[in-house]
Amino acid sequence: MKTEHWTTLRDGVAGTLLLPGDPGFDAAVRARPFVAHDGVPAPAAVLRCRDAADVAAAIGFARRHAMPLAVRSGGHCAAGLSSTAGLVIDVSPMDTIELDAGHVVVGGGVRLAGLVEALAAHGRALPTGTCPTVGVSGLALGGGWGMLSRQYGLTCDHLVRAEVVTADSGVVVADERHEPDLFWALRGGGTGGLGVVTSMTFRTVPAPRMTTFQYAWPVAAAAGVLRAWLDRAVDAPARLCAEAGVYPDEVRLHGAMAGTDAETRESMARLCDGLAPPTRVDVTESSYLESARRLAGATVSASDPSLHLYATSEFFTGPLPAETVDALLARFSSGPAGREIGFMPWGGGDHHVAPDATAFPHRLARYVVHHIAVAPDASADARAWVRDMRDTLHPYGTGGVYANFAEPGLADWERAYYGDNAARLRDVKRRYDPDGVFRSAQSLR
């Protein structure tokens, strides 16, 4: 690319164009938080966009010069899809938050921590995840699950409006009345490359008082704990979100409940009935904000940006046979040092939405299982291990995969992420990006 071409782009935007050798370029390239990714290319340039006009200019530039592009907000894509060898459109500077009655308008670059803090100051909340540096737009476009989701549904279920820069550099507003097909697609299918979201408006909920908890046992107790979880957690009250996690040295039931300390202990006592007493119990009642901070701290402390992540997941609608759980744990015991299994209860509020009402199809799932391995260097063994773990449970799964747990190399990923909604999503893709400007290994065909 000729220098004068980059100069033209730099002079035509309000944001900051970073090229190799520029101050801040290396930091922008490394802005893939949480974990490293295998084989992620270094971009030719990063444009840190200030507004929708900058995004439109970047798209036009990429089209004129036949340059691949990628969009980055939080940069947490586990498949590395927010990076490219071409131009990275970085919307993270677009981080404004505006509250109006029961709604909040967030810029495309808002991170989860900032949104939670702003909402809590007004006694409001939104069903979201717990990792503070995740981009809110990416979270919502893939669905968005968190501690309040069993009660209130997914993040995307609260989306009421989105401003989108399309492949022709136009700016459209999508809601129930305007661009309704695009609005449908953005709620759970927006990870497939439909445009660049520069602003989103969400309907909020009252911030409840929360109680966070963690119950732990030696890993030898994992089979019993998982059976109890499978039997009871997915049918627990919607206010209770209890995850099961298996780690090399212990098994835990952890999460949060929209309720008091006493209510949480009572619910957990029913969940743990018949199990040996846990070796560690931590139950803390506090405001929604303090609970969110506590859960975020646990997420951050468990991450290391120098590690490589390998992960896979699948949704389930029914129980697992005891012998399958035993086989899973046997395989788990011989895995890499940095390994875990997460059982996440779905159920609750997201069941109140039909599978085809939005692009997110996994409405009837009762839980999702997430297998994770981390390694200090690129590791074929770690990659093979997570797939072996998935294959152990796959005969009992739906074949569906959570798009926000993006997985490189996933066979028939369109069907896995989008189920029966994939055909309609492809139609939306043809309408809004007929030339495939937003193209990646997992963009809609």
N, C-alpha and C positions, 0 to 999 in steps of 0.2 A: 504494500500500500504506500502510495507516495505521500510525502510529508505534507504537501499542500492540501491533500484531501482531508487529512486529520485536522489541519489548521482551519479549514472551512467549517468542519463540524464543531470544533472548539469555539469558534467565533459566533456560531449560530445558536448556542444554547446558554441557559442561565446556570446550568450545573457545571460540574468539573469533569473534564475528560482527562483520564490518566493513561499514559503510554509507558512502555518499558523504559526505565531510567528516571521517570518522573518521581518526585517525592510523594510517597503515599501509594505508589503502584504496588509494591511488594505486599504492603499491608492489605490492600484491597484484594489481591489475588489470594492471600491466605485467609480471607474473611469467609471461611467455611467452618463455622463454629462447631463445637461438640467433638467431632472426630474427623480424621483425614479420610480420603477416599483413594482407592486404587485407580491409577490411570486417568485421573482428572487432568485435562489439558490446561496449560496457562493461556489466558486470553491475550489477543492482540491489543485489546484496549478495554478499559472499564469506564463507562459514563455514569457518573453519580448524578442522577436526574433530580431536578428541583420541582418539576411540575409535569403535567401531561404534555405540554408542548415539547419539552425535552425528550420525552419518550417517543413522541411522534417523529421528531427529527432523527432520533437514533434508528427507528424502524426504516424510515425513508433512506437513510444513509446505507444501512445494511442491504436493502433491496437494490439500490443503485450499483453497489459494488459486489453483489452476489456473496455477501459475507454472512456466515452463520451467526446467530445471536442466541443469547440465553438471558433469562430474566431472574434477578435475584432480589429477595427481600431480606429474610432471615438467613438464607444460605444453608438451611438444615437438610436439604434433600439428601437422603441416604444413598441415592443412586448417582449423586453428583450431577444431576440434570440442571442445576443452576450455574454450571460452568460451561465454557465452550472455548474452542481455539480462536473464535472470532471476537465479537463485541458483546460484552456483558452489560446489560441494562440494569443498573443498580438503583432501585427505587428507595433504598433505605433513608436518604435525606428527606423523603416525603413523609414526615413523621408527626403531622399535626393530629390533635385529638380535640373534637368539639362535642360537647354534650348539650342536648336539647330535649327537655322533658324526659321521656322514657327511651330516647334514642341516642346513639353515639355515632359520629362520623369520624372515621379513621383514615389517615393517609395510607397509601400502599406500602409504606416502609415502617409502619408502627410495629414495634415488638411487643410481645405479650406482657412483659413486666410493666411497661409504661401504660398500657391499657388498663390493667388490673388496678394500678395505683390511682389512675384518673377516675375510674368508675367508682372505686371504693370511697373516694373523697365525697361522693354524692350519694352513697348508700346503694349503689347499683352493682350489678355483676353481669357476666356473660359466660355461658358454658364454654370453657376453653381448656386447653391442656395446662401443664405445670411448668414446662421449660421456659424460663424468662426471656431467652433470646430468640425464640421462634417468631417468625414473621406472622402477624395476624392474618394477612391476606392469603398466604400459602396454606395456613392452617384451615381457614374457612373453605378455600377452593377444593380441598381434598375431603372435606367433611367436618372434621374438628370434634374430637372427643375429649372429655375431661371429667373432673369430679362431680360436676353438676349435670352431666349429660343424661344420666338415668332418670333424673327428675324433669329436666327441661329440654332434652333433645340435644342435637348437635349444634356446633357453631353455625354451620351453614343454614340451619333452620331458622335462625334469627336474622339472616340477611334480608334486608328489604330494598336495597338499592345498591348499584355498583356503577362507577364510572370506568369505562374501558377504552383503551386505545387499541384499535383494530389493525389488521395487517396492512390496510391501505393508508395508515397514519390518521384515520378519522377518529373522532372521540364520540362515543355514544354513551347514553345512560340506559341501563338495563334494570327493569323492575317488573312487576306483574303486568303493567299496562304497556310499557315501552320495551321493545326488543324482548318479548316474553320467552322466546326459545333460547336466547343467549342467557337470560336470567335463570331459566331452568337448568341450563348446562353448567353454569358457574357454581351451582350449589352441589358440589360433590364431583363434578367432572372438569373443573377449571384447570386441573393439573395437566390436561391433555393438550394444551397449547392453543387457546382460543383468542388470546389477546393479552394485553398488559393491564391489570387492574390498578388504577391509580387512587381510587377512593372507594370506601365501602361504608354503608350505613346499616347499623344493626339495631334491632329491638332488644332492650336490656330487661333484666329481671331484678327484683329487690335482692340486695346482698344478704344472704342468711347468716346467722351465727353458725360457726362450723366447729367440728371437733375432728382433729386429725388423730390417727392411731397407727401403731405398729405392734404386732404380736409376732414373736419369733420363736422357732424351735430348732433343734439340731437337724441337719439335713437328712439324717436317718428317719425322721418323722415325716418326710415329704409325701410319701404315698398316702398316709392317713389324712394329712392336711389337705391335699389336693382332692381326695374323694369327698371330704366334707365340703370343700369349696364348690365342687361340681354339683353336689346334691342340693346346696342351700343358697349360695351367694347370688346366683342369677335370678332367684325368686325372692330375694330379700327386699325390704321396702325400698322404693325408688330413691329415697333420701340417702341411702347407704351405698357407697361405692367402695367395695372391698376388693382389691386386687390380690392375687396370689403370686408370689415370686419365689423361684428356686435359684439358689446361689451355691457356690462351691462349699460353703461352710454352714449354711442354714436355709430354712424355708420361712417365709414371712407372709402374713396377711397384713396389708397396709392400705391406707387410703384416707378417706374423709367421709363424714356424715353431716348433713345439714340438720344439726340438732345439738343437744346438750351432751355433756360428759356422761351423765346417767343414761340417757337414751342410747348413746353409742355403746357403752359397756353392756347394756341389756341386749342390744342387737348382736353384738359380737359374742356374747355368751351363748346365744342360740346358734350362731354359726359354728362355734367351737365345741358344741356339746358332744361329749364322748371322746374328745381328744385329751391327750396328756396336758398338764398345765404348761403354758409357754415358759420359756426360760427368760424372756424379756417382754415387758409390756410398757408401752409409752402411749398415753392418752392425754391429749391437750385440747381443752376447749378455749376458743378465742374468737375474735372477729373474723369475718371473711378475709380481710386483707392480711391479717397476721397468719391465718392458716395458709393462704396462698404463698406468702413469703416462706413459710416453713417447708411447704412442699417443693417450692422452687429451689430452696437451698439444698434439699436432698438430691434433686436432679443435677444441679451444678456440681455438687461434691462427688457425684458418681461418674463424672465425665473427665476426659483428658484429651485436649485437642491434638495431641501427638499420636493418638492411637488410631488404628484402622478398624472400621466397623463392618461387620457382616451380620445381616439380619434377614429374617423371613417371617411371614405370618400367614394365618388363615383364620377364617370365620367358621363357627360351629353353631349348629342349631340343637344338638342333642348331647347326651352324656358320652363319656369315654369308658370303654370296658376296663375293669381293674387290671387285666393283664396288659392292656395297651399302656396304661399309666406306668406300670412296672417296667415295661420295655423302654418307655421314654426315659425314665429315671436311670436305667442301666446305661443307656447311651449317653445321658448327661454326665454321668460320673467319669467317663473317659474323654471328655471334651477338653478344649483349651482352658488355660488358667482363667482367662477373663470371659466367663460365660454366665448366662442366665436364661431362665424361661419366665415369661410374664403371662399370666392368665388375667385378662381384663373383662369384667362383666359388662356386656352391652345392655340389652334390655331397657326397660324404663321408657323415658320420653320419646326416644327415637322410634319406638314401635308405633307411635301414634301417627306416623307419616307413612303413606303408601310407598312401596318400593319405586314406583314410577312417577311420584309427585315431584321429585327432584332427581337430579342425575345420580345421587348417591343411592345405590341399589340394596345395600346390605341391611335393610330395615328389620328383617325377621331373624337375624342372627342373635344368639343368646350370649355368646362370648367370642373373644378373639384370643388366639395364642401367638405370642411373639417370641421367637428364638433369637438370641443375640450372642455374638462372640466378638471380642475385641482383642487385637494383637498389636504389638509394638511395630511390626513391619507387615508388608503385604504377605498374606498367608493363604495358600491354596487349601491347606488343611482346615483352617477355620471356616472358609467358604464351604467346603464339602461337609463339615460338621453341621452347620445350620441347616443345610438342605437335607441331610440325613435325618435330623430331628423333625423337620417338617414332614418328610416322607413317612415317618413312623405314625403320625397322626392323620395323614392325608385321607386314608380310606373313610374317615368319619367326619371330614370337613365338607364345607360347601364348595370348595374351590375358589371362593372369593378371598381377595386380599385387599387390605386397607391401603388406598392410594397414598396416604401420608406416610406409610411405611414402604416407600418405593423400593423396589428390588431390581437391580440390574440383572439381565439375563433371564428374567422370568418368562417362561413359556406362555404364550397367548395372554399377554399382560392386559390387553384390552378387555377380554372376557373376565379375567381375574379381578380387575379393578372396577369395571363398570357393568358386568353382568348383562342382563337383558336390555339395559339402557345404552349399550355400546352403539347399536345401529343408529339410534336417534342422535347420539353425540356426534357420530361421523357426519350426519346430515348438517348439524350445526357447524361443524368444522368446515365443510365444503362451502357453506354460505359465508362465513366470516373470514376464512383463510383459504381460499381456493387454490392458491399457489404454494401453500405449505411454507410460508415465511417462518412461522413458529414451528421449527422442526428439531426434534431430538430423538434419542433412541426410544422414547416412550411418549411421543406426541401422537395424537389421533391421526390415523391414516386417512 
